[in-house]
Amino acid sequence: YRNDSTPKWALMSGGMDEGEKPIDTLIREIGEELQIDATTIQFEYDRTEYIASKNRKFYYYKGFTMSEFKPTLDHENLKSGWFSMDKIPTPLYKGLNEKITRI
């Protein structure tokens, strides 16, 4: 649950640093935003999506872990949670419902 002027539920995300690979960005952002050692998570690349209106590429990965974990949130987030597909919370960040459906 993002700490924005109008808070909404969103997927964890972040910008890539110069020369950084997408998987390295993912591991770094998880560490920064959730205080989780993401090297313990097994990641599987899912796909890349280009959003022309934002002139940005989004890289999607699925993460697999042996146990559920509770993140320690930074200032960018107010809440986090684990949700089943039939109990996704609202309000969602713009376009997130469609992205979840595609994932």
C-alpha positions as a Markdown table, in Angstrom:
| # | Residue | x | y | z |
|---|---|---|---|---|
| 1 | Tyr | 0.0 | 0.0 | 0.0 |
| 2 | Arg | 2.0 | 2.9 | -1.4 |
| 3 | Asn | 2.6 | 6.0 | 0.7 |
| 4 | Asp | 1.4 | 8.5 | -1.9 |
| 5 | Ser | -0.9 | 11.5 | -1.8 |
| 6 | Thr | -3.7 | 9.1 | -2.7 |
| 7 | Pro | -2.5 | 5.7 | -1.3 |
| 8 | Lys | -3.2 | 2.6 | -3.4 |
| 9 | Trp | -2.1 | -1.0 | -3.5 |
| 10 | Ala | 0.7 | -1.6 | -6.0 |
| 11 | Leu | 3.4 | -4.2 | -6.8 |
| 12 | Met | 6.8 | -3.6 | -5.5 |
| 13 | Ser | 8.9 | -1.8 | -8.2 |
| 14 | Gly | 11.8 | 0.5 | -8.7 |
| 15 | Gly | 14.1 | 2.2 | -11.2 |
| 16 | Met | 17.2 | 0.6 | -12.7 |
| 17 | Asp | 20.6 | 2.2 | -12.0 |
| 18 | Glu | 22.9 | 2.8 | -14.9 |
| 19 | Gly | 24.4 | -0.5 | -16.1 |
| 20 | Glu | 22.3 | -2.6 | -13.7 |
| 21 | Lys | 20.6 | -5.8 | -14.9 |
| 22 | Pro | 16.9 | -6.1 | -14.3 |
| 23 | Ile | 17.3 | -9.0 | -11.8 |
| 24 | Asp | 19.9 | -7.0 | -9.9 |
| 25 | Thr | 17.5 | -4.1 | -9.7 |
| 26 | Leu | 14.8 | -6.4 | -8.3 |
| 27 | Ile | 17.1 | -7.8 | -5.6 |
| 28 | Arg | 18.3 | -4.3 | -4.6 |
| 29 | Glu | 14.7 | -2.9 | -4.5 |
| 30 | Ile | 13.4 | -5.7 | -2.4 |
| 31 | Gly | 16.3 | -5.1 | 0.0 |
| 32 | Glu | 15.7 | -1.3 | 0.1 |
| 33 | Glu | 11.8 | -1.3 | 0.2 |
| 34 | Leu | 11.1 | -4.5 | 2.2 |
| 35 | Gln | 14.3 | -5.1 | 4.1 |
| 36 | Ile | 14.4 | -8.7 | 2.8 |
| 37 | Asp | 17.5 | -10.6 | 1.7 |
| 38 | Ala | 16.2 | -11.4 | -1.8 |
| 39 | Thr | 19.1 | -13.7 | -2.6 |
| 40 | Thr | 17.1 | -16.3 | -0.7 |
| 41 | Ile | 14.3 | -16.1 | -3.2 |
| 42 | Gln | 14.3 | -18.1 | -6.4 |
| 43 | Phe | 13.3 | -15.8 | -9.3 |
| 44 | Glu | 11.9 | -16.8 | -12.6 |
| 45 | Tyr | 11.7 | -14.2 | -15.5 |
| 46 | Asp | 8.2 | -13.8 | -16.7 |
| 47 | Arg | 8.2 | -11.1 | -19.4 |
| 48 | Thr | 9.1 | -7.6 | -20.4 |
| 49 | Glu | 6.4 | -5.0 | -21.1 |
| 50 | Tyr | 7.0 | -1.7 | -22.9 |
| 51 | Ile | 4.6 | 1.1 | -21.9 |
| 52 | Ala | 4.9 | 3.7 | -24.8 |
| 53 | Ser | 3.1 | 6.4 | -22.9 |
| 54 | Lys | 5.7 | 6.3 | -20.2 |
| 55 | Asn | 8.6 | 5.4 | -22.5 |
| 56 | Arg | 9.5 | 2.7 | -20.0 |
| 57 | Lys | 10.2 | -1.1 | -19.9 |
| 58 | Phe | 8.8 | -3.1 | -17.1 |
| 59 | Tyr | 10.4 | -6.4 | -16.3 |
| 60 | Tyr | 8.3 | -9.0 | -14.5 |
| 61 | Tyr | 9.6 | -11.8 | -12.4 |
| 62 | Lys | 7.9 | -14.5 | -10.3 |
| 63 | Gly | 9.5 | -15.1 | -6.9 |
| 64 | Phe | 9.4 | -18.5 | -5.1 |
| 65 | Thr | 10.2 | -18.9 | -1.5 |
| 66 | Met | 10.0 | -21.8 | 1.0 |
| 67 | Ser | 8.1 | -19.7 | 3.5 |
| 68 | Glu | 6.0 | -16.6 | 3.8 |
| 69 | Phe | 7.9 | -13.6 | 5.1 |
| 70 | Lys | 6.9 | -10.4 | 6.8 |
| 71 | Pro | 8.7 | -7.4 | 5.3 |
| 72 | Thr | 9.9 | -4.3 | 7.2 |
| 73 | Leu | 8.5 | -1.5 | 5.2 |
| 74 | Asp | 10.4 | 1.7 | 4.3 |
| 75 | His | 8.9 | 5.2 | 3.9 |
| 76 | Glu | 7.5 | 4.4 | 0.5 |
| 77 | Asn | 5.0 | 1.9 | 1.8 |
| 78 | Leu | 2.2 | 2.0 | 4.5 |
| 79 | Lys | 1.1 | -1.7 | 4.4 |
| 80 | Ser | 1.9 | -5.0 | 2.8 |
| 81 | Gly | 0.1 | -8.2 | 2.5 |
| 82 | Trp | -0.3 | -11.7 | 0.9 |
| 83 | Phe | -3.5 | -12.0 | -1.1 |
| 84 | Ser | -5.3 | -14.7 | -3.0 |
| 85 | Met | -6.5 | -13.9 | -6.5 |
| 86 | Asp | -10.1 | -13.9 | -5.2 |
| 87 | Lys | -9.4 | -11.4 | -2.4 |
| 88 | Ile | -7.2 | -8.7 | -4.0 |
| 89 | Pro | -7.6 | -5.5 | -2.0 |
| 90 | Thr | -8.7 | -2.1 | -3.3 |
| 91 | Pro | -8.0 | 0.6 | -4.3 |
| 92 | Leu | -5.4 | -0.7 | -6.8 |
| 93 | Tyr | -2.8 | 1.4 | -8.6 |
| 94 | Lys | -3.9 | 2.3 | -12.1 |
| 95 | Gly | -3.7 | -0.7 | -14.5 |
| 96 | Leu | -2.6 | -3.1 | -11.7 |
| 97 | Asn | -5.7 | -5.3 | -11.9 |
| 98 | Glu | -5.0 | -5.9 | -15.6 |
| 99 | Lys | -1.3 | -6.6 | -14.9 |
| 100 | Ile | -2.2 | -9.1 | -12.1 |
| 101 | Thr | -4.6 | -10.9 | -14.5 |
| 102 | Arg | -1.8 | -11.1 | -17.1 |
| 103 | Ile | 0.7 | -12.4 | -14.6 |
